[in-house]
């Protein structure tokens, strides 16, 4: 069968036969590279998610400590009966609690 083909046809067939393994290796290499990149992206996203989750847990811990501190504070319990206080005392109480909240916010930054 090859004896009947012309020299040009034989060259084309040999080039095609040589290109098949090259194309196969290229496709496999591309597939492996793509998988490595996907795994790396997934790993980095998981790391970012873990860092965000740790930050969120720390913030929630600070908020819970802040709420416990406010619930223990006697001024906060006086705020429940703010209607019974004189207007000046009510404003003074609210400003005192606002100052404590600001202090807790500033402390939570550190």
N, C-alpha and C positions, 0 to 999 in steps of 0.2 A: 504494500500500500504506500509506503514512504517512497518507493522507487518511482512511482507514477507522479509524485508531486514535484513541482518545479523548485528551484533553489530558493526563490522568494517565499514560496509557501512553507518550505521547510524552516526558513529563518523565522517566519511569523509564528509557526507552531512552537518552535524552541523558545522564543521570547515569551510566549504565553505560558508555556510550561515552567519557565524560570520565574515568571511574575506571580504565579499562584502561591508558592511558599512565602514570597515576600509580602504579598497582600495578606495572607493568613497570619503571619507573624505581626504585621502592623495592626491588624484588627484585634488580635489577642493582646498586644501591648497597650493599645488604646483602651480596651475593656478593663485591663488590670489597673491602668492609671486612673481611669474614671472611678473604679471601686475604691482605690486608695484615697482619692480626693473626697469622695462621699463619706468614707469612714472618718476622715480627719475633720470634715465639717460637722459631722454628727458628734464627734468627741468634743470639739470646741463649743458647740451649742449646749451640750450637757454640762460642760464646765461652767459656762456662763449662767445656766439655769441654777446650778448648785450655788454659785456665788450669790446670785440674786435671792435664792431661797434662804441662805444663811443671813444675808442682810435683813431680809424681811423678818426672820425669826428674832434677830437681835432687836430690831425696831419694835416688834410686838412685845418683847420682854421689857423694853424700856417703857412702853406705853402701859403695860400692866403694873409695873413698879410705880409709875406716875399716878395711876388710878388708885392704887392702894394707899399711896401717900396722901392723896387728896381725900380719900374716904376716911382716913384716920384724923385728918386735920379738923379741929373743932370749929374753925371758921366756916368750913364747908357745910357742916351740919347746921350751923346758924343760918345759912343761906336758905334752908328749907322754909324757915319762918320769916322771910324777908318782909312779908306784908305786915307783920306785927311791929317792925322796927320803924323808927322815925326816918324820914327821907334822907337826912344827912348820914345817919348810921348805916342805912342800906347802901348808899353810894360808897361810903368809906369801906364797908365790908366787901362790896364788889370790887373795888379798886385793890384792896389787899389780896383778894383771891386772884385777880388778874396779874398782880406782881408776882405771886407765887407761880402761876402758870408760866409766865415769861421766864422766871428763874429756872423752872424745870425744863423748859424748851432750850434755854441756853446751855444747861448742863447736859442735856441729851445730845447736843452737837459733838461734844467731846467724847 
